[in-house]
């Protein structure tokens, strides 16, 4: 049974050229909260998608400083999780949860 907190851990899948290339190696990329830990991410993916997770790698990315109409601003900090699935398991990120 999925818990409500699992939906708070997995925000959305990252669909970029690089993440699409990683999907050929059975790796799926998700945006997650900055406070999420690797065991929490692993539990959430296994519960929501009914797959077996081998490994979780995370990246913390600082927001860029940008200028808009002469005023300096900053994009939000983000955290991404690259989840390696066990052999024979897959997730179709184009469908909803």
C-alpha positions as CSV (number, residue, x, y, z in Angstrom):
1,X,0.0,0.0,0.0
2,X,1.4,3.4,-0.9
3,X,1.7,6.0,1.7
4,X,0.8,9.6,1.1
5,X,4.4,10.7,2.0
6,X,5.7,8.7,-1.1
7,X,3.9,11.2,-3.3
8,X,5.7,14.1,-1.5
9,X,9.1,12.5,-2.1
10,X,8.7,12.0,-5.9
11,X,7.8,15.4,-7.4
12,X,8.1,14.7,-11.1
13,X,10.2,12.9,-13.6
14,X,13.0,14.7,-15.5
15,X,12.5,14.4,-19.2
16,X,15.6,15.8,-21.0
17,X,17.9,14.5,-23.6
18,X,20.5,13.3,-21.0
19,X,17.9,11.5,-18.9
20,X,16.4,9.8,-22.0
21,X,19.9,8.5,-22.8
22,X,20.2,7.2,-19.2
23,X,16.9,5.4,-19.6
24,X,18.6,3.1,-22.1
25,X,20.7,1.9,-19.1
26,X,17.7,1.3,-16.9
27,X,18.1,4.6,-15.0
28,X,15.2,7.0,-14.3
29,X,15.6,10.5,-13.1
30,X,13.2,12.3,-10.7
31,X,13.1,15.8,-9.1
32,X,12.9,15.3,-5.3
33,X,12.8,17.7,-2.3
34,X,16.1,19.0,-0.9
35,X,15.5,17.1,2.4
36,X,14.9,13.7,0.8
37,X,17.4,11.0,1.6
38,X,18.4,8.1,-0.6
39,X,16.5,5.4,1.5
40,X,13.4,7.5,1.4
41,X,13.7,7.9,-2.4
42,X,14.2,4.2,-2.8
43,X,11.2,3.3,-0.7
44,X,9.0,5.8,-2.6
45,X,9.9,4.6,-6.1
46,X,9.5,0.9,-5.1
47,X,6.1,1.6,-3.5
48,X,4.7,3.9,-6.2
49,X,5.9,2.0,-9.3
50,X,6.1,-1.6,-8.0
51,X,9.7,-2.0,-9.2
52,X,13.0,-3.2,-7.6
53,X,15.6,-0.4,-7.1
54,X,19.3,-1.3,-7.2
55,X,20.9,2.1,-6.5
56,X,20.1,5.7,-6.0
57,X,22.4,8.6,-6.8
58,X,21.5,12.2,-6.0
59,X,22.6,15.6,-7.2
60,X,22.1,18.9,-5.4
61,X,22.2,21.8,-7.9
62,X,22.4,25.4,-6.7
63,X,20.1,27.9,-8.5
64,X,21.7,30.2,-11.0
65,X,21.8,34.0,-10.4
66,X,19.9,35.6,-13.3
67,X,19.0,39.2,-14.1
68,X,15.5,40.3,-15.1
69,X,14.9,43.9,-16.2
70,X,18.1,44.9,-14.4
71,X,17.2,43.3,-11.1
72,X,19.3,40.3,-9.9
73,X,17.3,37.2,-8.9
74,X,18.1,33.6,-8.2
75,X,16.5,30.4,-9.4
76,X,15.5,27.8,-6.9
77,X,17.9,25.2,-5.7
78,X,17.0,21.7,-6.9
79,X,17.8,18.1,-6.1
80,X,17.6,15.3,-8.6
81,X,17.7,11.5,-8.0
82,X,18.9,9.0,-10.6
83,X,17.3,5.7,-9.8
84,X,18.9,2.5,-11.2
85,X,16.3,-0.2,-11.6
86,X,17.0,-3.9,-11.3
87,X,17.2,-6.0,-14.5
88,X,13.8,-6.7,-16.0
89,X,12.1,-3.7,-14.3
90,X,11.1,-0.5,-16.1
91,X,9.1,2.7,-15.5
92,X,7.2,4.5,-18.2
93,X,7.5,8.1,-17.2
94,X,5.1,9.4,-19.9
95,X,2.1,7.9,-17.9
96,X,0.9,9.4,-14.6
97,X,1.1,7.7,-11.2
